[in-house]
Amino acid sequence: MEPLICQSCGLPFAKELMGINRDNTKNDEYCVHCFDNGEFTDHSLSLHKLEVKLIEMAEMHNEITLEEAQEVIKQLPYLKRWHMSIM
Ligand SMILES: [Zn+2]
């Protein structure tokens, strides 16, 4: 099975962390950190803010490496959530 990649934050996530639709079903396009109860958890999130957040994650929390963060950032404009905003 292909790893699930969140179409908002660009990070891979485990099945248990799938987003949740309003009818309580799972949403396999977004992780639960980004999408819960049928809507995005952070409405003010922008592509730029997300880039900053990913770099911070790499630099301060060591959750991902800087190289990984940069790879994810490169892919962000192609993700479902951001695709429309750049067209
Ligand atoms: Zn996410």
PDB file of the backbone (N, CA, C, O) and the ligand in Angstrom, with CONECT records:
HET     ZN  A 101       1
ATOM      1  N   MET A   1       0.832  -1.206   0.000  1.00  0.00           N
ATOM      2  CA  MET A   1       0.000   0.000   0.000  1.00  0.00           C
ATOM      3  C   MET A   1       0.868   1.258   0.000  1.00  0.00           C
ATOM      4  O   MET A   1       1.873   1.343   0.706  1.00  0.00           O
ATOM      5  N   GLU A   2       0.455   2.224  -0.804  1.00  0.00           N
ATOM      6  CA  GLU A   2       1.158   3.508  -0.845  1.00  0.00           C
ATOM      7  C   GLU A   2       1.037   4.198   0.509  1.00  0.00           C
ATOM      8  O   GLU A   2      -0.014   4.131   1.146  1.00  0.00           O
ATOM      9  N   PRO A   3       2.102   4.859   0.953  1.00  0.00           N
ATOM     10  CA  PRO A   3       1.935   5.616   2.203  1.00  0.00           C
ATOM     11  C   PRO A   3       0.943   6.758   1.972  1.00  0.00           C
ATOM     12  O   PRO A   3       0.886   7.324   0.881  1.00  0.00           O
ATOM     13  N   LEU A   4       0.176   7.087   2.986  1.00  0.00           N
ATOM     14  CA  LEU A   4      -0.774   8.184   2.878  1.00  0.00           C
ATOM     15  C   LEU A   4      -0.026   9.495   3.047  1.00  0.00           C
ATOM     16  O   LEU A   4       0.743   9.663   3.993  1.00  0.00           O
ATOM     17  N   ILE A   5      -0.253  10.416   2.131  1.00  0.00           N
ATOM     18  CA  ILE A   5       0.370  11.735   2.237  1.00  0.00           C
ATOM     19  C   ILE A   5      -0.745  12.746   2.416  1.00  0.00           C
ATOM     20  O   ILE A   5      -1.686  12.805   1.624  1.00  0.00           O
ATOM     21  N   CYS A   6      -0.625  13.532   3.458  1.00  0.00           N
ATOM     22  CA  CYS A   6      -1.659  14.526   3.721  1.00  0.00           C
ATOM     23  C   CYS A   6      -1.664  15.579   2.614  1.00  0.00           C
ATOM     24  O   CYS A   6      -0.621  16.139   2.278  1.00  0.00           O
ATOM     25  N   GLN A   7      -2.839  15.845   2.052  1.00  0.00           N
ATOM     26  CA  GLN A   7      -2.965  16.803   0.958  1.00  0.00           C
ATOM     27  C   GLN A   7      -3.029  18.247   1.449  1.00  0.00           C
ATOM     28  O   GLN A   7      -3.336  19.163   0.686  1.00  0.00           O
ATOM     29  N   SER A   8      -2.734  18.432   2.732  1.00  0.00           N
ATOM     30  CA  SER A   8      -2.650  19.783   3.273  1.00  0.00           C
ATOM     31  C   SER A   8      -1.232  20.082   3.743  1.00  0.00           C
ATOM     32  O   SER A   8      -0.609  21.036   3.275  1.00  0.00           O
ATOM     33  N   CYS A   9      -0.715  19.265   4.673  1.00  0.00           N
ATOM     34  CA  CYS A   9       0.615  19.558   5.216  1.00  0.00           C
ATOM     35  C   CYS A   9       1.730  18.829   4.473  1.00  0.00           C
ATOM     36  O   CYS A   9       2.905  19.137   4.674  1.00  0.00           O
ATOM     37  N   GLY A  10       1.384  17.872   3.621  1.00  0.00           N
ATOM     38  CA  GLY A  10       2.397  17.203   2.820  1.00  0.00           C
ATOM     39  C   GLY A  10       3.177  16.117   3.539  1.00  0.00           C
ATOM     40  O   GLY A  10       4.089  15.523   2.963  1.00  0.00           O
ATOM     41  N   LEU A  11       2.832  15.853   4.779  1.00  0.00           N
ATOM     42  CA  LEU A  11       3.561  14.852   5.542  1.00  0.00           C
ATOM     43  C   LEU A  11       2.866  13.495   5.470  1.00  0.00           C
ATOM     44  O   LEU A  11       1.638  13.415   5.429  1.00  0.00           O
ATOM     45  N   PRO A  12       3.666  12.432   5.455  1.00  0.00           N
ATOM     46  CA  PRO A  12       3.059  11.098   5.483  1.00  0.00           C
ATOM     47  C   PRO A  12       2.391  10.863   6.838  1.00  0.00           C
ATOM     48  O   PRO A  12       2.865  11.355   7.862  1.00  0.00           O
ATOM     49  N   PHE A  13       1.305  10.121   6.840  1.00  0.00           N
ATOM     50  CA  PHE A  13       0.652   9.832   8.115  1.00  0.00           C
ATOM     51  C   PHE A  13       0.132   8.405   8.145  1.00  0.00           C
ATOM     52  O   PHE A  13      -0.154   7.806   7.109  1.00  0.00           O
ATOM     53  N   ALA A  14       0.017   7.878   9.349  1.00  0.00           N
ATOM     54  CA  ALA A  14      -0.454   6.507   9.547  1.00  0.00           C
ATOM     55  C   ALA A  14      -1.975   6.467   9.448  1.00  0.00           C
ATOM     56  O   ALA A  14      -2.663   7.461   9.679  1.00  0.00           O
ATOM     57  N   LYS A  15      -2.467   5.303   9.103  1.00  0.00           N
ATOM     58  CA  LYS A  15      -3.913   5.080   8.978  1.00  0.00           C
ATOM     59  C   LYS A  15      -4.708   5.584  10.177  1.00  0.00           C
ATOM     60  O   LYS A  15      -5.798   6.137  10.033  1.00  0.00           O
ATOM     61  N   GLU A  16      -4.138   5.379  11.365  1.00  0.00           N
ATOM     62  CA  GLU A  16      -4.840   5.781  12.592  1.00  0.00           C
ATOM     63  C   GLU A  16      -4.978   7.302  12.682  1.00  0.00           C
ATOM     64  O   GLU A  16      -5.792   7.816  13.450  1.00  0.00           O
ATOM     65  N   LEU A  17      -4.186   8.003  11.902  1.00  0.00           N
ATOM     66  CA  LEU A  17      -4.211   9.465  11.980  1.00  0.00           C
ATOM     67  C   LEU A  17      -4.935  10.101  10.801  1.00  0.00           C
ATOM     68  O   LEU A  17      -4.715  11.271  10.490  1.00  0.00           O
ATOM     69  N   MET A  18      -5.789   9.341  10.151  1.00  0.00           N
ATOM     70  CA  MET A  18      -6.570   9.889   9.045  1.00  0.00           C
ATOM     71  C   MET A  18      -7.486  10.992   9.540  1.00  0.00           C
ATOM     72  O   MET A  18      -7.957  10.958  10.677  1.00  0.00           O
ATOM     73  N   GLY A  19      -7.737  11.971   8.680  1.00  0.00           N
ATOM     74  CA  GLY A  19      -8.663  13.040   9.008  1.00  0.00           C
ATOM     75  C   GLY A  19     -10.071  12.483   9.214  1.00  0.00           C
ATOM     76  O   GLY A  19     -10.371  11.351   8.834  1.00  0.00           O
ATOM     77  N   ILE A  20     -10.921  13.300   9.818  1.00  0.00           N
ATOM     78  CA  ILE A  20     -12.271  12.843  10.148  1.00  0.00           C
ATOM     79  C   ILE A  20     -13.310  13.738   9.487  1.00  0.00           C
ATOM     80  O   ILE A  20     -13.304  14.959   9.647  1.00  0.00           O
ATOM     81  N   ASN A  21     -14.198  13.097   8.742  1.00  0.00           N
ATOM     82  CA  ASN A  21     -15.275  13.827   8.089  1.00  0.00           C
ATOM     83  C   ASN A  21     -16.366  14.186   9.095  1.00  0.00           C
ATOM     84  O   ASN A  21     -16.396  13.678  10.216  1.00  0.00           O
ATOM     85  N   ARG A  22     -17.269  15.084   8.660  1.00  0.00           N
ATOM     86  CA  ARG A  22     -18.329  15.536   9.550  1.00  0.00           C
ATOM     87  C   ARG A  22     -19.217  14.365  10.010  1.00  0.00           C
ATOM     88  O   ARG A  22     -19.728  14.370  11.130  1.00  0.00           O
ATOM     89  N   ASP A  23     -19.391  13.372   9.138  1.00  0.00           N
ATOM     90  CA  ASP A  23     -20.228  12.223   9.510  1.00  0.00           C
ATOM     91  C   ASP A  23     -19.420  11.148  10.237  1.00  0.00           C
ATOM     92  O   ASP A  23     -19.847  10.000  10.360  1.00  0.00           O
ATOM     93  N   ASN A  24     -18.240  11.554  10.715  1.00  0.00           N
ATOM     94  CA  ASN A  24     -17.389  10.672  11.512  1.00  0.00           C
ATOM     95  C   ASN A  24     -16.689   9.565  10.734  1.00  0.00           C
ATOM     96  O   ASN A  24     -16.054   8.699  11.335  1.00  0.00           O
ATOM     97  N   THR A  25     -16.794   9.578   9.405  1.00  0.00           N
ATOM     98  CA  THR A  25     -16.026   8.626   8.614  1.00  0.00           C
ATOM     99  C   THR A  25     -14.611   9.167   8.468  1.00  0.00           C
ATOM    100  O   THR A  25     -14.347  10.342   8.720  1.00  0.00           O
ATOM    101  N   LYS A  26     -13.705   8.279   8.053  1.00  0.00           N
ATOM    102  CA  LYS A  26     -12.309   8.687   7.907  1.00  0.00           C
ATOM    103  C   LYS A  26     -12.095   9.357   6.546  1.00  0.00           C
ATOM    104  O   LYS A  26     -12.764   9.040   5.563  1.00  0.00           O
ATOM    105  N   ASN A  27     -11.163  10.270   6.522  1.00  0.00           N
ATOM    106  CA  ASN A  27     -10.796  10.948   5.293  1.00  0.00           C
ATOM    107  C   ASN A  27      -9.333  10.631   5.008  1.00  0.00           C
ATOM    108  O   ASN A  27      -8.446  11.073   5.738  1.00  0.00           O
ATOM    109  N   ASP A  28      -9.080   9.866   3.946  1.00  0.00           N
ATOM    110  CA  ASP A  28      -7.705   9.418   3.714  1.00  0.00           C
ATOM    111  C   ASP A  28      -6.858  10.417   2.922  1.00  0.00           C
ATOM    112  O   ASP A  28      -5.717  10.123   2.563  1.00  0.00           O
ATOM    113  N   GLU A  29      -7.420  11.595   2.651  1.00  0.00           N
ATOM    114  CA  GLU A  29      -6.634  12.604   1.933  1.00  0.00           C
ATOM    115  C   GLU A  29      -5.900  13.551   2.874  1.00  0.00           C
ATOM    116  O   GLU A  29      -4.898  14.162   2.502  1.00  0.00           O
ATOM    117  N   TYR A  30      -6.410  13.666   4.095  1.00  0.00           N
ATOM    118  CA  TYR A  30      -5.809  14.594   5.045  1.00  0.00           C
ATOM    119  C   TYR A  30      -5.553  13.908   6.379  1.00  0.00           C
ATOM    120  O   TYR A  30      -6.265  12.980   6.763  1.00  0.00           O
ATOM    121  N   CYS A  31      -4.524  14.380   7.080  1.00  0.00           N
ATOM    122  CA  CYS A  31      -4.269  13.841   8.411  1.00  0.00           C
ATOM    123  C   CYS A  31      -5.176  14.557   9.410  1.00  0.00           C
ATOM    124  O   CYS A  31      -5.714  15.628   9.128  1.00  0.00           O
ATOM    125  N   VAL A  32      -5.332  13.947  10.573  1.00  0.00           N
ATOM    126  CA  VAL A  32      -6.267  14.484  11.561  1.00  0.00           C
ATOM    127  C   VAL A  32      -5.782  15.826  12.142  1.00  0.00           C
ATOM    128  O   VAL A  32      -6.576  16.605  12.670  1.00  0.00           O
ATOM    129  N   HIS A  33      -4.483  16.078  12.037  1.00  0.00           N
ATOM    130  CA  HIS A  33      -3.970  17.367  12.518  1.00  0.00           C
ATOM    131  C   HIS A  33      -4.456  18.506  11.636  1.00  0.00           C
ATOM    132  O   HIS A  33      -4.615  19.636  12.098  1.00  0.00           O
ATOM    133  N   CYS A  34      -4.691  18.204  10.367  1.00  0.00           N
ATOM    134  CA  CYS A  34      -5.111  19.235   9.417  1.00  0.00           C
ATOM    135  C   CYS A  34      -6.624  19.261   9.227  1.00  0.00           C
ATOM    136  O   CYS A  34      -7.209  20.319   8.997  1.00  0.00           O
ATOM    137  N   PHE A  35      -7.250  18.101   9.324  1.00  0.00           N
ATOM    138  CA  PHE A  35      -8.659  17.980   8.964  1.00  0.00           C
ATOM    139  C   PHE A  35      -9.405  17.182  10.014  1.00  0.00           C
ATOM    140  O   PHE A  35      -9.156  15.991  10.201  1.00  0.00           O
ATOM    141  N   ASP A  36     -10.323  17.849  10.698  1.00  0.00           N
ATOM    142  CA  ASP A  36     -11.066  17.186  11.765  1.00  0.00           C
ATOM    143  C   ASP A  36     -12.512  17.679  11.721  1.00  0.00           C
ATOM    144  O   ASP A  36     -12.770  18.849  11.434  1.00  0.00           O
ATOM    145  N   ASN A  37     -13.442  16.785  12.005  1.00  0.00           N
ATOM    146  CA  ASN A  37     -14.860  17.141  12.023  1.00  0.00           C
ATOM    147  C   ASN A  37     -15.303  17.825  10.722  1.00  0.00           C
ATOM    148  O   ASN A  37     -16.112  18.754  10.744  1.00  0.00           O
ATOM    149  N   GLY A  38     -14.773  17.363   9.609  1.00  0.00           N
ATOM    150  CA  GLY A  38     -15.232  17.842   8.301  1.00  0.00           C
ATOM    151  C   GLY A  38     -14.662  19.160   7.847  1.00  0.00           C
ATOM    152  O   GLY A  38     -15.082  19.692   6.820  1.00  0.00           O
ATOM    153  N   GLU A  39     -13.707  19.707   8.592  1.00  0.00           N
ATOM    154  CA  GLU A  39     -13.119  20.962   8.118  1.00  0.00           C
ATOM    155  C   GLU A  39     -11.642  21.068   8.499  1.00  0.00           C
ATOM    156  O   GLU A  39     -11.149  20.340   9.360  1.00  0.00           O
ATOM    157  N   PHE A  40     -10.948  22.001   7.828  1.00  0.00           N
ATOM    158  CA  PHE A  40      -9.549  22.211   8.163  1.00  0.00           C
ATOM    159  C   PHE A  40      -9.444  22.800   9.562  1.00  0.00           C
ATOM    160  O   PHE A  40     -10.198  23.702   9.929  1.00  0.00           O
ATOM    161  N   THR A  41      -8.501  22.278  10.337  1.00  0.00           N
ATOM    162  CA  THR A  41      -8.366  22.745  11.714  1.00  0.00           C
ATOM    163  C   THR A  41      -7.823  24.176  11.764  1.00  0.00           C
ATOM    164  O   THR A  41      -8.135  24.929  12.686  1.00  0.00           O
ATOM    165  N   ASP A  42      -7.027  24.538  10.790  1.00  0.00           N
ATOM    166  CA  ASP A  42      -6.454  25.885  10.768  1.00  0.00           C
ATOM    167  C   ASP A  42      -6.831  26.579   9.462  1.00  0.00           C
ATOM    168  O   ASP A  42      -6.197  26.386   8.425  1.00  0.00           O
ATOM    169  N   HIS A  43      -7.883  27.391   9.548  1.00  0.00           N
ATOM    170  CA  HIS A  43      -8.387  28.040   8.332  1.00  0.00           C
ATOM    171  C   HIS A  43      -7.449  29.110   7.810  1.00  0.00           C
ATOM    172  O   HIS A  43      -7.452  29.433   6.622  1.00  0.00           O
ATOM    173  N   SER A  44      -6.640  29.661   8.718  1.00  0.00           N
ATOM    174  CA  SER A  44      -5.781  30.763   8.296  1.00  0.00           C
ATOM    175  C   SER A  44      -4.449  30.269   7.739  1.00  0.00           C
ATOM    176  O   SER A  44      -3.600  31.062   7.333  1.00  0.00           O
ATOM    177  N   LEU A  45      -4.281  28.946   7.728  1.00  0.00           N
ATOM    178  CA  LEU A  45      -3.024  28.399   7.230  1.00  0.00           C
ATOM    179  C   LEU A  45      -2.843  28.759   5.755  1.00  0.00           C
ATOM    180  O   LEU A  45      -3.762  28.609   4.950  1.00  0.00           O
ATOM    181  N   SER A  46      -1.666  29.227   5.422  1.00  0.00           N
ATOM    182  CA  SER A  46      -1.353  29.519   4.028  1.00  0.00           C
ATOM    183  C   SER A  46      -0.142  28.687   3.631  1.00  0.00           C
ATOM    184  O   SER A  46       0.535  28.097   4.473  1.00  0.00           O
ATOM    185  N   LEU A  47       0.105  28.655   2.359  1.00  0.00           N
ATOM    186  CA  LEU A  47       1.245  27.902   1.859  1.00  0.00           C
ATOM    187  C   LEU A  47       2.533  28.416   2.513  1.00  0.00           C
ATOM    188  O   LEU A  47       3.405  27.638   2.900  1.00  0.00           O
ATOM    189  N   HIS A  48       2.627  29.732   2.623  1.00  0.00           N
ATOM    190  CA  HIS A  48       3.822  30.320   3.209  1.00  0.00           C
ATOM    191  C   HIS A  48       3.969  29.937   4.683  1.00  0.00           C
ATOM    192  O   HIS A  48       5.057  29.571   5.128  1.00  0.00           O
ATOM    193  N   LYS A  49       2.869  30.022   5.437  1.00  0.00           N
ATOM    194  CA  LYS A  49       2.919  29.665   6.858  1.00  0.00           C
ATOM    195  C   LYS A  49       3.329  28.219   7.039  1.00  0.00           C
ATOM    196  O   LYS A  49       4.063  27.870   7.964  1.00  0.00           O
ATOM    197  N   LEU A  50       2.845  27.394   6.147  1.00  0.00           N
ATOM    198  CA  LEU A  50       3.156  25.977   6.219  1.00  0.00           C
ATOM    199  C   LEU A  50       4.649  25.738   5.969  1.00  0.00           C
ATOM    200  O   LEU A  50       5.272  24.906   6.629  1.00  0.00           O
ATOM    201  N   GLU A  51       5.206  26.466   5.023  1.00  0.00           N
ATOM    202  CA  GLU A  51       6.644  26.353   4.755  1.00  0.00           C
ATOM    203  C   GLU A  51       7.444  26.713   5.999  1.00  0.00           C
ATOM    204  O   GLU A  51       8.393  26.020   6.365  1.00  0.00           O
ATOM    205  N   VAL A  52       7.049  27.807   6.642  1.00  0.00           N
ATOM    206  CA  VAL A  52       7.735  28.250   7.853  1.00  0.00           C
ATOM    207  C   VAL A  52       7.625  27.178   8.929  1.00  0.00           C
ATOM    208  O   VAL A  52       8.599  26.871   9.617  1.00  0.00           O
ATOM    209  N   LYS A  53       6.427  26.613   9.066  1.00  0.00           N
ATOM    210  CA  LYS A  53       6.176  25.596  10.073  1.00  0.00           C
ATOM    211  C   LYS A  53       7.045  24.345   9.843  1.00  0.00           C
ATOM    212  O   LYS A  53       7.587  23.770  10.787  1.00  0.00           O
ATOM    213  N   LEU A  54       7.161  23.949   8.604  1.00  0.00           N
ATOM    214  CA  LEU A  54       7.951  22.760   8.287  1.00  0.00           C
ATOM    215  C   LEU A  54       9.431  22.976   8.598  1.00  0.00           C
ATOM    216  O   LEU A  54      10.108  22.088   9.117  1.00  0.00           O
ATOM    217  N   ILE A  55       9.917  24.168   8.272  1.00  0.00           N
ATOM    218  CA  ILE A  55      11.317  24.489   8.577  1.00  0.00           C
ATOM    219  C   ILE A  55      11.527  24.492  10.089  1.00  0.00           C
ATOM    220  O   ILE A  55      12.537  23.997  10.590  1.00  0.00           O
ATOM    221  N   GLU A  56      10.553  25.061  10.808  1.00  0.00           N
ATOM    222  CA  GLU A  56      10.639  25.070  12.273  1.00  0.00           C
ATOM    223  C   GLU A  56      10.661  23.655  12.835  1.00  0.00           C
ATOM    224  O   GLU A  56      11.435  23.342  13.739  1.00  0.00           O
ATOM    225  N   MET A  57       9.802  22.810  12.286  1.00  0.00           N
ATOM    226  CA  MET A  57       9.753  21.415  12.729  1.00  0.00           C
ATOM    227  C   MET A  57      11.105  20.759  12.571  1.00  0.00           C
ATOM    228  O   MET A  57      11.539  19.989  13.427  1.00  0.00           O
ATOM    229  N   ALA A  58      11.768  21.067  11.475  1.00  0.00           N
ATOM    230  CA  ALA A  58      13.069  20.476  11.197  1.00  0.00           C
ATOM    231  C   ALA A  58      14.142  21.077  12.106  1.00  0.00           C
ATOM    232  O   ALA A  58      14.995  20.360  12.628  1.00  0.00           O
ATOM    233  N   GLU A  59      14.092  22.400  12.290  1.00  0.00           N
ATOM    234  CA  GLU A  59      15.165  23.065  13.034  1.00  0.00           C
ATOM    235  C   GLU A  59      15.025  22.950  14.538  1.00  0.00           C
ATOM    236  O   GLU A  59      16.019  22.806  15.250  1.00  0.00           O
ATOM    237  N   MET A  60      13.793  23.012  15.026  1.00  0.00           N
ATOM    238  CA  MET A  60      13.632  23.081  16.476  1.00  0.00           C
ATOM    239  C   MET A  60      13.200  21.782  17.110  1.00  0.00           C
ATOM    240  O   MET A  60      13.609  21.468  18.228  1.00  0.00           O
ATOM    241  N   HIS A  61      12.386  21.030  16.419  1.00  0.00           N
ATOM    242  CA  HIS A  61      11.837  19.843  17.074  1.00  0.00           C
ATOM    243  C   HIS A  61      12.442  18.543  16.566  1.00  0.00           C
ATOM    244  O   HIS A  61      12.203  17.473  17.126  1.00  0.00           O
ATOM    245  N   ASN A  62      13.227  18.645  15.499  1.00  0.00           N
ATOM    246  CA  ASN A  62      13.874  17.457  14.937  1.00  0.00           C
ATOM    247  C   ASN A  62      12.913  16.337  14.553  1.00  0.00           C
ATOM    248  O   ASN A  62      13.287  15.165  14.519  1.00  0.00           O
ATOM    249  N   GLU A  63      11.661  16.718  14.262  1.00  0.00           N
ATOM    250  CA  GLU A  63      10.705  15.681  13.861  1.00  0.00           C
ATOM    251  C   GLU A  63      11.030  15.177  12.461  1.00  0.00           C
ATOM    252  O   GLU A  63      10.822  14.007  12.140  1.00  0.00           O
ATOM    253  N   ILE A  64      11.541  16.077  11.643  1.00  0.00           N
ATOM    254  CA  ILE A  64      11.978  15.711  10.305  1.00  0.00           C
ATOM    255  C   ILE A  64      13.311  16.414  10.054  1.00  0.00           C
ATOM    256  O   ILE A  64      13.645  17.379  10.741  1.00  0.00           O
ATOM    257  N   THR A  65      14.065  15.935   9.083  1.00  0.00           N
ATOM    258  CA  THR A  65      15.322  16.606   8.766  1.00  0.00           C
ATOM    259  C   THR A  65      15.039  17.805   7.860  1.00  0.00           C
ATOM    260  O   THR A  65      13.972  17.904   7.253  1.00  0.00           O
ATOM    261  N   LEU A  66      16.000  18.702   7.782  1.00  0.00           N
ATOM    262  CA  LEU A  66      15.846  19.883   6.936  1.00  0.00           C
ATOM    263  C   LEU A  66      15.667  19.476   5.474  1.00  0.00           C
ATOM    264  O   LEU A  66      14.911  20.100   4.729  1.00  0.00           O
ATOM    265  N   GLU A  67      16.375  18.424   5.082  1.00  0.00           N
ATOM    266  CA  GLU A  67      16.252  17.927   3.703  1.00  0.00           C
ATOM    267  C   GLU A  67      14.828  17.433   3.435  1.00  0.00           C
ATOM    268  O   GLU A  67      14.244  17.692   2.382  1.00  0.00           O
ATOM    269  N   GLU A  68      14.293  16.716   4.421  1.00  0.00           N
ATOM    270  CA  GLU A  68      12.919  16.220   4.283  1.00  0.00           C
ATOM    271  C   GLU A  68      11.939  17.381   4.195  1.00  0.00           C
ATOM    272  O   GLU A  68      11.021  17.382   3.375  1.00  0.00           O
ATOM    273  N   ALA A  69      12.154  18.361   5.050  1.00  0.00           N
ATOM    274  CA  ALA A  69      11.282  19.535   5.055  1.00  0.00           C
ATOM    275  C   ALA A  69      11.306  20.210   3.690  1.00  0.00           C
ATOM    276  O   ALA A  69      10.264  20.604   3.166  1.00  0.00           O
ATOM    277  N   GLN A  70      12.499  20.342   3.117  1.00  0.00           N
ATOM    278  CA  GLN A  70      12.610  21.001   1.824  1.00  0.00           C
ATOM    279  C   GLN A  70      11.953  20.186   0.706  1.00  0.00           C
ATOM    280  O   GLN A  70      11.368  20.740  -0.225  1.00  0.00           O
ATOM    281  N   GLU A  71      12.062  18.870   0.818  1.00  0.00           N
ATOM    282  CA  GLU A  71      11.391  18.001  -0.154  1.00  0.00           C
ATOM    283  C   GLU A  71       9.875  18.181  -0.091  1.00  0.00           C
ATOM    284  O   GLU A  71       9.197  18.299  -1.112  1.00  0.00           O
ATOM    285  N   VAL A  72       9.369  18.198   1.144  1.00  0.00           N
ATOM    286  CA  VAL A  72       7.926  18.373   1.337  1.00  0.00           C
ATOM    287  C   VAL A  72       7.490  19.729   0.781  1.00  0.00           C
ATOM    288  O   VAL A  72       6.470  19.831   0.099  1.00  0.00           O
ATOM    289  N   ILE A  73       8.270  20.764   1.078  1.00  0.00           N
ATOM    290  CA  ILE A  73       7.931  22.115   0.624  1.00  0.00           C
ATOM    291  C   ILE A  73       7.836  22.183  -0.900  1.00  0.00           C
ATOM    292  O   ILE A  73       6.967  22.861  -1.449  1.00  0.00           O
ATOM    293  N   LYS A  74       8.739  21.475  -1.572  1.00  0.00           N
ATOM    294  CA  LYS A  74       8.709  21.449  -3.039  1.00  0.00           C
ATOM    295  C   LYS A  74       7.409  20.852  -3.572  1.00  0.00           C
ATOM    296  O   LYS A  74       6.917  21.240  -4.632  1.00  0.00           O
ATOM    297  N   GLN A  75       6.863  19.902  -2.814  1.00  0.00           N
ATOM    298  CA  GLN A  75       5.653  19.196  -3.268  1.00  0.00           C
ATOM    299  C   GLN A  75       4.363  19.942  -2.910  1.00  0.00           C
ATOM    300  O   GLN A  75       3.311  19.689  -3.496  1.00  0.00           O
ATOM    301  N   LEU A  76       4.453  20.857  -1.949  1.00  0.00           N
ATOM    302  CA  LEU A  76       3.236  21.499  -1.437  1.00  0.00           C
ATOM    303  C   LEU A  76       2.323  22.098  -2.514  1.00  0.00           C
ATOM    304  O   LEU A  76       1.110  21.898  -2.448  1.00  0.00           O
ATOM    305  N   PRO A  77       2.854  22.818  -3.491  1.00  0.00           N
ATOM    306  CA  PRO A  77       1.952  23.444  -4.473  1.00  0.00           C
ATOM    307  C   PRO A  77       1.134  22.432  -5.278  1.00  0.00           C
ATOM    308  O   PRO A  77       0.144  22.799  -5.911  1.00  0.00           O
ATOM    309  N   TYR A  78       1.544  21.166  -5.256  1.00  0.00           N
ATOM    310  CA  TYR A  78       0.825  20.156  -6.026  1.00  0.00           C
ATOM    311  C   TYR A  78      -0.250  19.458  -5.205  1.00  0.00           C
ATOM    312  O   TYR A  78      -1.048  18.688  -5.738  1.00  0.00           O
ATOM    313  N   LEU A  79      -0.265  19.729  -3.921  1.00  0.00           N
ATOM    314  CA  LEU A  79      -1.243  19.071  -3.056  1.00  0.00           C
ATOM    315  C   LEU A  79      -2.626  19.663  -3.295  1.00  0.00           C
ATOM    316  O   LEU A  79      -2.782  20.811  -3.713  1.00  0.00           O
ATOM    317  N   LYS A  80      -3.626  18.823  -3.008  1.00  0.00           N
ATOM    318  CA  LYS A  80      -5.005  19.203  -3.287  1.00  0.00           C
ATOM    319  C   LYS A  80      -5.413  20.533  -2.650  1.00  0.00           C
ATOM    320  O   LYS A  80      -6.070  21.361  -3.280  1.00  0.00           O
ATOM    321  N   ARG A  81      -5.013  20.720  -1.392  1.00  0.00           N
ATOM    322  CA  ARG A  81      -5.455  21.939  -0.698  1.00  0.00           C
ATOM    323  C   ARG A  81      -4.873  23.204  -1.329  1.00  0.00           C
ATOM    324  O   ARG A  81      -5.525  24.249  -1.323  1.00  0.00           O
ATOM    325  N   TRP A  82      -3.678  23.128  -1.863  1.00  0.00           N
ATOM    326  CA  TRP A  82      -2.975  24.328  -2.328  1.00  0.00           C
ATOM    327  C   TRP A  82      -2.996  24.492  -3.838  1.00  0.00           C
ATOM    328  O   TRP A  82      -2.707  25.570  -4.358  1.00  0.00           O
ATOM    329  N   HIS A  83      -3.325  23.465  -4.510  1.00  0.00           N
ATOM    330  CA  HIS A  83      -3.307  23.464  -5.966  1.00  0.00           C
ATOM    331  C   HIS A  83      -4.115  24.622  -6.554  1.00  0.00           C
ATOM    332  O   HIS A  83      -3.666  25.315  -7.466  1.00  0.00           O
ATOM    333  N   MET A  84      -5.315  24.810  -6.008  1.00  0.00           N
ATOM    334  CA  MET A  84      -6.213  25.840  -6.520  1.00  0.00           C
ATOM    335  C   MET A  84      -5.673  27.231  -6.275  1.00  0.00           C
ATOM    336  O   MET A  84      -5.812  28.115  -7.121  1.00  0.00           O
ATOM    337  N   SER A  85      -5.044  27.435  -5.101  1.00  0.00           N
ATOM    338  CA  SER A  85      -4.641  28.776  -4.727  1.00  0.00           C
ATOM    339  C   SER A  85      -3.523  29.327  -5.594  1.00  0.00           C
ATOM    340  O   SER A  85      -3.278  30.534  -5.583  1.00  0.00           O
ATOM    341  N   ILE A  86      -2.841  28.475  -6.344  1.00  0.00           N
ATOM    342  CA  ILE A  86      -1.758  29.020  -7.169  1.00  0.00           C
ATOM    343  C   ILE A  86      -2.167  29.115  -8.644  1.00  0.00           C
ATOM    344  O   ILE A  86      -1.389  29.562  -9.486  1.00  0.00           O
ATOM    345  N   MET A  87      -3.384  28.693  -8.937  1.00  0.00           N
ATOM    346  CA  MET A  87      -3.787  28.752 -10.350  1.00  0.00           C
ATOM    347  C   MET A  87      -4.347  30.119 -10.717  1.00  0.00           C
ATOM    348  O   MET A  87      -4.733  30.339 -11.865  1.00  0.00           O
TER     349      MET A  87
HETATM  350 ZN    ZN A 101      -1.818  17.187   7.475  1.00  0.00          ZN2+
END
